[in-house]
Amino acid sequence: MAGIPPEHAPRTNLTSRRNAADFRERMSGTGVIANQIGAMVAVFASGYGLDGGLLAYDCSRFHAPAGLGI
């Protein structure tokens, strides 16, 4: 199979080789388009004031429901 051009290789082998090599890269959001989307999200987030850190959580008002034995 090493000497066979990809277009002449059996369909299953071509698909598995193409997907296996760059699966992690495709699923991690890398590349030019991913960078453009990230920049656009950053612009809109700053426009709505959502680019700061998270507020501190106040868990003092939350209690386990009665009857659960927690």
PEDA-V568259 format. One record per residue. OMEGA is omega in degrees with one decimal (NA if undefined). NEAR is the number of other C-alpha atoms within 10 Angstrom. D_FIRST is the distance of its C-alpha to the first C-alpha in Angstrom with 2 decimals. Layout:
BEGIN
omega = {OMEGA;OMEGA}
near = {NEAR;NEAR}
d_first = {D_FIRST;D_FIRST}
END
This chain:
BEGIN
omega = {-175.3;-177.3;-177.8;176.9;-176.9;-178.0;178.6;179.3;176.0;-173.4;-178.0;179.4;179.3;-179.7;-177.6;178.6;-178.4;-177.9;-175.8;-173.9;-173.5;-179.4;-177.6;179.7;-179.4;-176.3;-177.4;178.1;177.3;176.8;-175.1;-177.0;178.0;177.4;178.1;178.1;178.1;178.2;179.2;177.7;179.4;179.0;-179.3;179.0;179.1;177.3;179.2;179.0;-177.3;-176.9;177.9;178.1;178.3;176.5;176.8;-179.9;174.4;-176.7;-175.7;-177.6;-179.5;-179.1;176.5;178.2;180.0;175.7;179.5;179.1;179.6;NA}
near = {9;6;6;9;9;15;8;9;14;11;10;8;12;14;12;10;12;11;12;9;10;10;11;11;10;12;8;9;13;11;10;9;10;13;12;11;12;12;12;11;13;13;14;12;13;11;10;8;9;12;13;8;6;7;6;6;6;7;7;6;5;7;8;8;8;7;6;6;6;7}
d_first = {0.00;3.80;5.55;5.32;8.41;9.13;11.72;9.74;7.27;9.31;12.32;12.45;9.28;10.54;13.94;13.41;11.74;14.55;17.23;16.49;16.60;19.92;21.57;24.30;25.07;25.37;27.64;29.86;31.34;30.30;30.29;32.89;33.75;34.14;36.44;38.47;38.92;39.98;42.48;43.87;44.35;46.13;48.46;49.41;49.83;52.21;54.07;54.80;55.58;52.60;51.24;53.50;53.07;53.70;57.22;58.35;58.27;61.63;61.07;64.78;65.32;62.59;63.50;61.87;63.13;66.08;65.54;62.09;63.52;61.63}
END
